Amino acid sequence: MQSSKFILVSWGTTNYCPLRCPHCYRDASRRLPDELSTQEARRLIEQIADLKARILVFSGGEPLAREDIVELVRYAHEQGLLPALATSGLLVNERIVRDLASAGLRYVAISLDSHVPEKHDRFRGVSGLWKKVVDSVRMFVDQGVEVQLNFTMTVENVEDLEGVVKLCEDLNVKYLHVFDLVPVGRATETWRRLKLSTLQVIERCLSVMKREDLNVDVKPTCIPQFWPYVMIREPELWNRLRTRHAPGCIAGRRYLYVSPTGDVYPCPYLPYVIGNVRSRSLLDIVSSSGIISALERRELKGKCRSCRYVDICGGCRAKAYALKGDLLDEDPDCPLRTIGQS
């Protein structure tokens, strides 16, 4: 296996989070008693560098709740990685932004679920959080850190995408990732109430992505069927996008997740443990994993196995695991057969 195939590794630095978002993939709340220490985290960073990954995302819970976060960002930068941070924005202030930028932080992803302050605050359960997000974006932009907003599309905010795109443009945000809802963590209880069909999410994304005056890089995420759909329906857009993004599900192929306690998953939404970095190196774990090999080779089952678009899609492995109990099974949420294209 070529270790350099992994572009991105995300580490859930802590299970602690002061929010109670209804779609949280970790069901984050309190710290776990056995989260990785600072020294263990430094060893993990070394292992990620040995894997020759490009980007390390410090996620959570809330990574800014770790007192050593600036030290660890600096160490990742010294190891040749591109450090990124995923935060709610609640704990952001000018000092931490300045310290993170000085430590080498390159990217930050902040969640925003609506351009309407009251809707975002209600969804996240914290009054005043929308303003904190906007203030946080401005602080990071002023420090030269590239900002990505994460928007999880649900029945409650589907009409807000255009407004969020406009807000991105006003704030000089370069990237907007539009997430489909995956039934994992806290979302196992809320998925059926909040979810849109995959086709609705795809078409809503396309409604803004086809704009000629668009100044934001909009990327549908956790929606691998977007790629064959756009190849079929919007070939000019497909030709532009495929040079910028790795198409299809990247779980275990270009992406790995490490939990707060060191468990390794193919992706954050796919809680299938393939090893733990406390007992084996990350390189050894992925090199010897049959599941990682099967994901890399697209050795899938059911309709995904026979689909003509398996190479550029592969279905959402997290949905297959959550809804079928087998991460290699077909994605039961796939819309391609309903449009006669599978």
SEFISE-983105 format. One record per residue (C-alpha): residue number from 1; residue in three letters; x negated, y negated, z negated. Coordinates in steps of 0.05 Angstrom, whole numbers, always signed. Example, Ala and Ser with C-alpha at 12.3 -4.5 7.8 and 13.67 -1.06 7.14 Angstrom:
# residues 2
@k:1 | r:ALA | c1:-246 | c2:+90 | c3:-156
@k:2 | r:SER | c1:-273 | c2:+21 | c3:-143
# end
This chain:
# residues 342
@k:1 | r:MET | c1:+0 | c2:+0 | c3:+0
@k:2 | r:GLN | c1:-25 | c2:-70 | c3:+17
@k:3 | r:SER | c1:-21 | c2:-109 | c3:-48
@k:4 | r:SER | c1:-19 | c2:-176 | c3:-11
@k:5 | r:LYS | c1:+52 | c2:-163 | c3:+13
@k:6 | r:PHE | c1:+81 | c2:-193 | c3:-51
@k:7 | r:ILE | c1:+93 | c2:-266 | c3:-40
@k:8 | r:LEU | c1:+129 | c2:-280 | c3:-105
@k:9 | r:VAL | c1:+128 | c2:-254 | c3:-177
@k:10 | r:SER | c1:+177 | c2:-281 | c3:-227
@k:11 | r:TRP | c1:+164 | c2:-273 | c3:-302
@k:12 | r:GLY | c1:+221 | c2:-282 | c3:-352
@k:13 | r:THR | c1:+179 | c2:-317 | c3:-404
@k:14 | r:THR | c1:+231 | c2:-311 | c3:-459
@k:15 | r:ASN | c1:+302 | c2:-287 | c3:-470
@k:16 | r:TYR | c1:+318 | c2:-351 | c3:-509
@k:17 | r:CYS | c1:+365 | c2:-401 | c3:-477
@k:18 | r:PRO | c1:+409 | c2:-454 | c3:-509
@k:19 | r:LEU | c1:+461 | c2:-449 | c3:-453
@k:20 | r:ARG | c1:+515 | c2:-396 | c3:-444
@k:21 | r:CYS | c1:+525 | c2:-396 | c3:-369
@k:22 | r:PRO | c1:+579 | c2:-346 | c3:-347
@k:23 | r:HIS | c1:+536 | c2:-318 | c3:-291
@k:24 | r:CYS | c1:+469 | c2:-310 | c3:-327
@k:25 | r:TYR | c1:+432 | c2:-249 | c3:-300
@k:26 | r:ARG | c1:+395 | c2:-238 | c3:-366
@k:27 | r:ASP | c1:+453 | c2:-253 | c3:-413
@k:28 | r:ALA | c1:+400 | c2:-297 | c3:-445
@k:29 | r:SER | c1:+411 | c2:-323 | c3:-515
@k:30 | r:ARG | c1:+362 | c2:-306 | c3:-571
@k:31 | r:ARG | c1:+288 | c2:-290 | c3:-568
@k:32 | r:LEU | c1:+271 | c2:-217 | c3:-567
@k:33 | r:PRO | c1:+225 | c2:-192 | c3:-623
@k:34 | r:ASP | c1:+174 | c2:-162 | c3:-575
@k:35 | r:GLU | c1:+165 | c2:-215 | c3:-521
@k:36 | r:LEU | c1:+96 | c2:-221 | c3:-490
@k:37 | r:SER | c1:+47 | c2:-260 | c3:-532
@k:38 | r:THR | c1:+2 | c2:-315 | c3:-504
@k:39 | r:GLN | c1:-56 | c2:-266 | c3:-495
@k:40 | r:GLU | c1:-11 | c2:-214 | c3:-463
@k:41 | r:ALA | c1:+17 | c2:-268 | c3:-417
@k:42 | r:ARG | c1:-54 | c2:-287 | c3:-396
@k:43 | r:ARG | c1:-68 | c2:-215 | c3:-379
@k:44 | r:LEU | c1:-4 | c2:-212 | c3:-339
@k:45 | r:ILE | c1:-25 | c2:-273 | c3:-300
@k:46 | r:GLU | c1:-91 | c2:-239 | c3:-284
@k:47 | r:GLN | c1:-54 | c2:-178 | c3:-260
@k:48 | r:ILE | c1:-9 | c2:-220 | c3:-215
@k:49 | r:ALA | c1:-72 | c2:-252 | c3:-186
@k:50 | r:ASP | c1:-102 | c2:-183 | c3:-175
@k:51 | r:LEU | c1:-38 | c2:-165 | c3:-137
@k:52 | r:LYS | c1:-54 | c2:-223 | c3:-91
@k:53 | r:ALA | c1:+15 | c2:-254 | c3:-99
@k:54 | r:ARG | c1:+20 | c2:-327 | c3:-78
@k:55 | r:ILE | c1:+71 | c2:-356 | c3:-126
@k:56 | r:LEU | c1:+85 | c2:-343 | c3:-200
@k:57 | r:VAL | c1:+152 | c2:-368 | c3:-225
@k:58 | r:PHE | c1:+157 | c2:-380 | c3:-299
@k:59 | r:SER | c1:+231 | c2:-367 | c3:-312
@k:60 | r:GLY | c1:+272 | c2:-346 | c3:-372
@k:61 | r:GLY | c1:+317 | c2:-355 | c3:-409
@k:62 | r:GLU | c1:+287 | c2:-424 | c3:-416
@k:63 | r:PRO | c1:+212 | c2:-425 | c3:-404
@k:64 | r:LEU | c1:+204 | c2:-495 | c3:-434
@k:65 | r:ALA | c1:+222 | c2:-464 | c3:-502
@k:66 | r:ARG | c1:+153 | c2:-430 | c3:-502
@k:67 | r:GLU | c1:+102 | c2:-473 | c3:-538
@k:68 | r:ASP | c1:+46 | c2:-444 | c3:-494
@k:69 | r:ILE | c1:+80 | c2:-458 | c3:-427
@k:70 | r:VAL | c1:+32 | c2:-514 | c3:-405
@k:71 | r:GLU | c1:-28 | c2:-470 | c3:-424
@k:72 | r:LEU | c1:+0 | c2:-412 | c3:-383
@k:73 | r:VAL | c1:+16 | c2:-456 | c3:-323
@k:74 | r:ARG | c1:-55 | c2:-482 | c3:-325
@k:75 | r:TYR | c1:-83 | c2:-411 | c3:-329
@k:76 | r:ALA | c1:-41 | c2:-389 | c3:-269
@k:77 | r:HIS | c1:-68 | c2:-448 | c3:-230
@k:78 | r:GLU | c1:-140 | c2:-430 | c3:-250
@k:79 | r:GLN | c1:-127 | c2:-359 | c3:-226
@k:80 | r:GLY | c1:-111 | c2:-384 | c3:-156
@k:81 | r:LEU | c1:-35 | c2:-376 | c3:-161
@k:82 | r:LEU | c1:+16 | c2:-429 | c3:-143
@k:83 | r:PRO | c1:+54 | c2:-440 | c3:-209
@k:84 | r:ALA | c1:+129 | c2:-453 | c3:-207
@k:85 | r:LEU | c1:+180 | c2:-464 | c3:-262
@k:86 | r:ALA | c1:+254 | c2:-447 | c3:-265
@k:87 | r:THR | c1:+292 | c2:-489 | c3:-316
@k:88 | r:SER | c1:+361 | c2:-514 | c3:-334
@k:89 | r:GLY | c1:+332 | c2:-584 | c3:-345
@k:90 | r:LEU | c1:+358 | c2:-588 | c3:-416
@k:91 | r:LEU | c1:+290 | c2:-590 | c3:-449
@k:92 | r:VAL | c1:+255 | c2:-633 | c3:-397
@k:93 | r:ASN | c1:+223 | c2:-698 | c3:-418
@k:94 | r:GLU | c1:+170 | c2:-745 | c3:-390
@k:95 | r:ARG | c1:+114 | c2:-716 | c3:-432
@k:96 | r:ILE | c1:+126 | c2:-643 | c3:-412
@k:97 | r:VAL | c1:+133 | c2:-662 | c3:-338
@k:98 | r:ARG | c1:+68 | c2:-701 | c3:-340
@k:99 | r:ASP | c1:+32 | c2:-644 | c3:-376
@k:100 | r:LEU | c1:+58 | c2:-591 | c3:-329
@k:101 | r:ALA | c1:+39 | c2:-632 | c3:-267
@k:102 | r:SER | c1:-31 | c2:-642 | c3:-296
@k:103 | r:ALA | c1:-36 | c2:-567 | c3:-309
@k:104 | r:GLY | c1:-24 | c2:-552 | c3:-236
@k:105 | r:LEU | c1:+52 | c2:-540 | c3:-231
@k:106 | r:ARG | c1:+69 | c2:-540 | c3:-157
@k:107 | r:TYR | c1:+144 | c2:-526 | c3:-155
@k:108 | r:VAL | c1:+203 | c2:-531 | c3:-201
@k:109 | r:ALA | c1:+272 | c2:-500 | c3:-191
@k:110 | r:ILE | c1:+330 | c2:-531 | c3:-230
@k:111 | r:SER | c1:+401 | c2:-504 | c3:-231
@k:112 | r:LEU | c1:+457 | c2:-550 | c3:-208
@k:113 | r:ASP | c1:+527 | c2:-523 | c3:-196
@k:114 | r:SER | c1:+563 | c2:-587 | c3:-173
@k:115 | r:HIS | c1:+552 | c2:-658 | c3:-153
@k:116 | r:VAL | c1:+608 | c2:-675 | c3:-202
@k:117 | r:PRO | c1:+578 | c2:-683 | c3:-272
@k:118 | r:GLU | c1:+638 | c2:-657 | c3:-310
@k:119 | r:LYS | c1:+642 | c2:-593 | c3:-268
@k:120 | r:HIS | c1:+569 | c2:-576 | c3:-278
@k:121 | r:ASP | c1:+572 | c2:-590 | c3:-352
@k:122 | r:ARG | c1:+635 | c2:-549 | c3:-361
@k:123 | r:PHE | c1:+606 | c2:-490 | c3:-323
@k:124 | r:ARG | c1:+541 | c2:-492 | c3:-363
@k:125 | r:GLY | c1:+575 | c2:-507 | c3:-429
@k:126 | r:VAL | c1:+533 | c2:-569 | c3:-447
@k:127 | r:SER | c1:+559 | c2:-640 | c3:-444
@k:128 | r:GLY | c1:+510 | c2:-688 | c3:-410
@k:129 | r:LEU | c1:+470 | c2:-633 | c3:-376
@k:130 | r:TRP | c1:+484 | c2:-659 | c3:-305
@k:131 | r:LYS | c1:+450 | c2:-725 | c3:-323
@k:132 | r:LYS | c1:+392 | c2:-687 | c3:-353
@k:133 | r:VAL | c1:+384 | c2:-649 | c3:-288
@k:134 | r:VAL | c1:+384 | c2:-712 | c3:-246
@k:135 | r:ASP | c1:+336 | c2:-746 | c3:-293
@k:136 | r:SER | c1:+291 | c2:-684 | c3:-292
@k:137 | r:VAL | c1:+290 | c2:-683 | c3:-216
@k:138 | r:ARG | c1:+268 | c2:-756 | c3:-213
@k:139 | r:MET | c1:+213 | c2:-743 | c3:-264
@k:140 | r:PHE | c1:+185 | c2:-684 | c3:-227
@k:141 | r:VAL | c1:+189 | c2:-719 | c3:-159
@k:142 | r:ASP | c1:+152 | c2:-779 | c3:-189
@k:143 | r:GLN | c1:+96 | c2:-732 | c3:-212
@k:144 | r:GLY | c1:+89 | c2:-701 | c3:-143
@k:145 | r:VAL | c1:+120 | c2:-633 | c3:-161
@k:146 | r:GLU | c1:+164 | c2:-605 | c3:-105
@k:147 | r:VAL | c1:+235 | c2:-594 | c3:-129
@k:148 | r:GLN | c1:+285 | c2:-540 | c3:-110
@k:149 | r:LEU | c1:+357 | c2:-541 | c3:-134
@k:150 | r:ASN | c1:+392 | c2:-474 | c3:-145
@k:151 | r:PHE | c1:+467 | c2:-474 | c3:-131
@k:152 | r:THR | c1:+506 | c2:-411 | c3:-146
@k:153 | r:MET | c1:+569 | c2:-412 | c3:-103
@k:154 | r:THR | c1:+634 | c2:-390 | c3:-136
@k:155 | r:VAL | c1:+708 | c2:-400 | c3:-128
@k:156 | r:GLU | c1:+701 | c2:-459 | c3:-175
@k:157 | r:ASN | c1:+650 | c2:-499 | c3:-136
@k:158 | r:VAL | c1:+654 | c2:-476 | c3:-64
@k:159 | r:GLU | c1:+680 | c2:-545 | c3:-43
@k:160 | r:ASP | c1:+619 | c2:-579 | c3:-75
@k:161 | r:LEU | c1:+564 | c2:-554 | c3:-29
@k:162 | r:GLU | c1:+565 | c2:-614 | c3:+16
@k:163 | r:GLY | c1:+562 | c2:-660 | c3:-44
@k:164 | r:VAL | c1:+503 | c2:-623 | c3:-73
@k:165 | r:VAL | c1:+467 | c2:-628 | c3:-5
@k:166 | r:LYS | c1:+480 | c2:-703 | c3:-5
@k:167 | r:LEU | c1:+453 | c2:-708 | c3:-76
@k:168 | r:CYS | c1:+390 | c2:-670 | c3:-55
@k:169 | r:GLU | c1:+379 | c2:-720 | c3:+1
@k:170 | r:ASP | c1:+389 | c2:-779 | c3:-46
@k:171 | r:LEU | c1:+340 | c2:-751 | c3:-97
@k:172 | r:ASN | c1:+286 | c2:-731 | c3:-46
@k:173 | r:VAL | c1:+295 | c2:-657 | c3:-63
@k:174 | r:LYS | c1:+264 | c2:-614 | c3:-9
@k:175 | r:TYR | c1:+297 | c2:-547 | c3:-21
@k:176 | r:LEU | c1:+366 | c2:-522 | c3:-38
@k:177 | r:HIS | c1:+376 | c2:-448 | c3:-50
@k:178 | r:VAL | c1:+449 | c2:-425 | c3:-47
@k:179 | r:PHE | c1:+458 | c2:-362 | c3:-88
@k:180 | r:ASP | c1:+512 | c2:-310 | c3:-80
@k:181 | r:LEU | c1:+538 | c2:-284 | c3:-146
@k:182 | r:VAL | c1:+510 | c2:-216 | c3:-166
@k:183 | r:PRO | c1:+546 | c2:-173 | c3:-219
@k:184 | r:VAL | c1:+490 | c2:-167 | c3:-269
@k:185 | r:GLY | c1:+479 | c2:-191 | c3:-340
@k:186 | r:ARG | c1:+535 | c2:-237 | c3:-363
@k:187 | r:ALA | c1:+563 | c2:-237 | c3:-292
@k:188 | r:THR | c1:+585 | c2:-165 | c3:-300
@k:189 | r:GLU | c1:+644 | c2:-194 | c3:-339
@k:190 | r:THR | c1:+657 | c2:-255 | c3:-295
@k:191 | r:TRP | c1:+639 | c2:-231 | c3:-225
@k:192 | r:ARG | c1:+709 | c2:-211 | c3:-201
@k:193 | r:ARG | c1:+738 | c2:-276 | c3:-227
@k:194 | r:LEU | c1:+685 | c2:-322 | c3:-198
@k:195 | r:LYS | c1:+660 | c2:-288 | c3:-135
@k:196 | r:LEU | c1:+674 | c2:-308 | c3:-63
@k:197 | r:SER | c1:+669 | c2:-259 | c3:-6
@k:198 | r:THR | c1:+599 | c2:-255 | c3:+23
@k:199 | r:LEU | c1:+627 | c2:-278 | c3:+89
@k:200 | r:GLN | c1:+656 | c2:-341 | c3:+57
@k:201 | r:VAL | c1:+588 | c2:-358 | c3:+27
@k:202 | r:ILE | c1:+552 | c2:-347 | c3:+93
@k:203 | r:GLU | c1:+601 | c2:-390 | c3:+132
@k:204 | r:ARG | c1:+600 | c2:-445 | c3:+81
@k:205 | r:CYS | c1:+524 | c2:-446 | c3:+83
@k:206 | r:LEU | c1:+524 | c2:-449 | c3:+159
@k:207 | r:SER | c1:+573 | c2:-508 | c3:+158
@k:208 | r:VAL | c1:+517 | c2:-551 | c3:+128
@k:209 | r:MET | c1:+456 | c2:-516 | c3:+158
@k:210 | r:LYS | c1:+479 | c2:-532 | c3:+229
@k:211 | r:ARG | c1:+478 | c2:-607 | c3:+216
@k:212 | r:GLU | c1:+428 | c2:-641 | c3:+261
@k:213 | r:ASP | c1:+415 | c2:-696 | c3:+209
@k:214 | r:LEU | c1:+401 | c2:-647 | c3:+152
@k:215 | r:ASN | c1:+341 | c2:-667 | c3:+111
@k:216 | r:VAL | c1:+342 | c2:-609 | c3:+61
@k:217 | r:ASP | c1:+317 | c2:-538 | c3:+72
@k:218 | r:VAL | c1:+379 | c2:-499 | c3:+54
@k:219 | r:LYS | c1:+367 | c2:-425 | c3:+42
@k:220 | r:PRO | c1:+421 | c2:-373 | c3:+28
@k:221 | r:THR | c1:+395 | c2:-328 | c3:-27
@k:222 | r:CYS | c1:+417 | c2:-258 | c3:-50
@k:223 | r:ILE | c1:+456 | c2:-256 | c3:+16
@k:224 | r:PRO | c1:+414 | c2:-212 | c3:+62
@k:225 | r:GLN | c1:+472 | c2:-205 | c3:+111
@k:226 | r:PHE | c1:+463 | c2:-278 | c3:+128
@k:227 | r:TRP | c1:+404 | c2:-260 | c3:+173
@k:228 | r:PRO | c1:+439 | c2:-213 | c3:+222
@k:229 | r:TYR | c1:+501 | c2:-257 | c3:+220
@k:230 | r:VAL | c1:+462 | c2:-319 | c3:+241
@k:231 | r:MET | c1:+422 | c2:-280 | c3:+292
@k:232 | r:ILE | c1:+488 | c2:-258 | c3:+324
@k:233 | r:ARG | c1:+527 | c2:-322 | c3:+318
@k:234 | r:GLU | c1:+474 | c2:-378 | c3:+317
@k:235 | r:PRO | c1:+413 | c2:-354 | c3:+356
@k:236 | r:GLU | c1:+381 | c2:-423 | c3:+359
@k:237 | r:LEU | c1:+385 | c2:-431 | c3:+284
@k:238 | r:TRP | c1:+359 | c2:-360 | c3:+276
@k:239 | r:ASN | c1:+297 | c2:-376 | c3:+317
@k:240 | r:ARG | c1:+282 | c2:-436 | c3:+272
@k:241 | r:LEU | c1:+295 | c2:-401 | c3:+206
@k:242 | r:ARG | c1:+258 | c2:-336 | c3:+216
@k:243 | r:THR | c1:+191 | c2:-372 | c3:+220
@k:244 | r:ARG | c1:+204 | c2:-405 | c3:+152
@k:245 | r:HIS | c1:+234 | c2:-349 | c3:+110
@k:246 | r:ALA | c1:+226 | c2:-274 | c3:+100
@k:247 | r:PRO | c1:+293 | c2:-247 | c3:+124
@k:248 | r:GLY | c1:+335 | c2:-196 | c3:+86
@k:249 | r:CYS | c1:+330 | c2:-168 | c3:+16
@k:250 | r:ILE | c1:+259 | c2:-178 | c3:-11
@k:251 | r:ALA | c1:+269 | c2:-139 | c3:-76
@k:252 | r:GLY | c1:+208 | c2:-95 | c3:-86
@k:253 | r:ARG | c1:+182 | c2:-114 | c3:-18
@k:254 | r:ARG | c1:+159 | c2:-186 | c3:-25
@k:255 | r:TYR | c1:+185 | c2:-199 | c3:-95
@k:256 | r:LEU | c1:+176 | c2:-171 | c3:-165
@k:257 | r:TYR | c1:+203 | c2:-190 | c3:-233
@k:258 | r:VAL | c1:+172 | c2:-180 | c3:-301
@k:259 | r:SER | c1:+217 | c2:-184 | c3:-362
@k:260 | r:PRO | c1:+201 | c2:-221 | c3:-428
@k:261 | r:THR | c1:+178 | c2:-154 | c3:-457
@k:262 | r:GLY | c1:+136 | c2:-134 | c3:-397
@k:263 | r:ASP | c1:+183 | c2:-87 | c3:-360
@k:264 | r:VAL | c1:+175 | c2:-91 | c3:-284
@k:265 | r:TYR | c1:+236 | c2:-94 | c3:-238
@k:266 | r:PRO | c1:+241 | c2:-100 | c3:-162
@k:267 | r:CYS | c1:+279 | c2:-165 | c3:-173
@k:268 | r:PRO | c1:+311 | c2:-203 | c3:-231
@k:269 | r:TYR | c1:+381 | c2:-181 | c3:-211
@k:270 | r:LEU | c1:+361 | c2:-108 | c3:-207
@k:271 | r:PRO | c1:+348 | c2:-82 | c3:-278
@k:272 | r:TYR | c1:+315 | c2:-18 | c3:-255
@k:273 | r:VAL | c1:+250 | c2:-9 | c3:-294
@k:274 | r:ILE | c1:+190 | c2:+18 | c3:-255
@k:275 | r:GLY | c1:+138 | c2:+8 | c3:-309
@k:276 | r:ASN | c1:+113 | c2:-38 | c3:-364
@k:277 | r:VAL | c1:+51 | c2:-83 | c3:-360
@k:278 | r:ARG | c1:+33 | c2:-67 | c3:-432
@k:279 | r:SER | c1:+16 | c2:+4 | c3:-413
@k:280 | r:ARG | c1:-5 | c2:+0 | c3:-339
@k:281 | r:SER | c1:-29 | c2:-54 | c3:-293
@k:282 | r:LEU | c1:+20 | c2:-87 | c3:-246
@k:283 | r:LEU | c1:-21 | c2:-63 | c3:-186
@k:284 | r:ASP | c1:-20 | c2:+9 | c3:-211
@k:285 | r:ILE | c1:+55 | c2:+5 | c3:-225
@k:286 | r:VAL | c1:+74 | c2:-18 | c3:-155
@k:287 | r:SER | c1:+23 | c2:+25 | c3:-119
@k:288 | r:SER | c1:+49 | c2:+89 | c3:-150
@k:289 | r:SER | c1:+124 | c2:+73 | c3:-151
@k:290 | r:GLY | c1:+167 | c2:+116 | c3:-106
@k:291 | r:ILE | c1:+223 | c2:+65 | c3:-110
@k:292 | r:ILE | c1:+177 | c2:+9 | c3:-86
@k:293 | r:SER | c1:+155 | c2:+53 | c3:-28
@k:294 | r:ALA | c1:+227 | c2:+69 | c3:-10
@k:295 | r:LEU | c1:+246 | c2:-5 | c3:-11
@k:296 | r:GLU | c1:+186 | c2:-23 | c3:+31
@k:297 | r:ARG | c1:+204 | c2:+31 | c3:+83
@k:298 | r:ARG | c1:+279 | c2:+15 | c3:+79
@k:299 | r:GLU | c1:+294 | c2:+87 | c3:+61
@k:300 | r:LEU | c1:+367 | c2:+71 | c3:+46
@k:301 | r:LYS | c1:+431 | c2:+110 | c3:+45
@k:302 | r:GLY | c1:+502 | c2:+106 | c3:+73
@k:303 | r:LYS | c1:+521 | c2:+51 | c3:+121
@k:304 | r:CYS | c1:+457 | c2:+11 | c3:+107
@k:305 | r:ARG | c1:+414 | c2:+70 | c3:+131
@k:306 | r:SER | c1:+449 | c2:+72 | c3:+199
@k:307 | r:CYS | c1:+459 | c2:-2 | c3:+208
@k:308 | r:ARG | c1:+424 | c2:-32 | c3:+268
@k:309 | r:TYR | c1:+403 | c2:-92 | c3:+226
@k:310 | r:VAL | c1:+371 | c2:-54 | c3:+169
@k:311 | r:ASP | c1:+302 | c2:-84 | c3:+184
@k:312 | r:ILE | c1:+325 | c2:-156 | c3:+178
@k:313 | r:CYS | c1:+377 | c2:-145 | c3:+124
@k:314 | r:GLY | c1:+374 | c2:-82 | c3:+82
@k:315 | r:GLY | c1:+435 | c2:-100 | c3:+41
@k:316 | r:CYS | c1:+431 | c2:-129 | c3:-29
@k:317 | r:ARG | c1:+397 | c2:-75 | c3:-71
@k:318 | r:ALA | c1:+422 | c2:-107 | c3:-135
@k:319 | r:LYS | c1:+494 | c2:-102 | c3:-113
@k:320 | r:ALA | c1:+484 | c2:-30 | c3:-91
@k:321 | r:TYR | c1:+456 | c2:-14 | c3:-161
@k:322 | r:ALA | c1:+510 | c2:-52 | c3:-198
@k:323 | r:LEU | c1:+569 | c2:-27 | c3:-158
@k:324 | r:LYS | c1:+546 | c2:+42 | c3:-134
@k:325 | r:GLY | c1:+496 | c2:+62 | c3:-188
@k:326 | r:ASP | c1:+441 | c2:+74 | c3:-137
@k:327 | r:LEU | c1:+395 | c2:+19 | c3:-114
@k:328 | r:LEU | c1:+382 | c2:+55 | c3:-48
@k:329 | r:ASP | c1:+456 | c2:+64 | c3:-33
@k:330 | r:GLU | c1:+495 | c2:+20 | c3:+17
@k:331 | r:ASP | c1:+514 | c2:-50 | c3:-3
@k:332 | r:PRO | c1:+589 | c2:-45 | c3:-15
@k:333 | r:ASP | c1:+597 | c2:-121 | c3:-10
@k:334 | r:CYS | c1:+571 | c2:-124 | c3:+62
@k:335 | r:PRO | c1:+617 | c2:-162 | c3:+110
@k:336 | r:LEU | c1:+584 | c2:-141 | c3:+176
@k:337 | r:ARG | c1:+632 | c2:-83 | c3:+191
@k:338 | r:THR | c1:+692 | c2:-129 | c3:+181
@k:339 | r:ILE | c1:+666 | c2:-173 | c3:+238
@k:340 | r:GLY | c1:+651 | c2:-113 | c3:+281
@k:341 | r:GLN | c1:+575 | c2:-121 | c3:+282
@k:342 | r:SER | c1:+545 | c2:-64 | c3:+240
# end
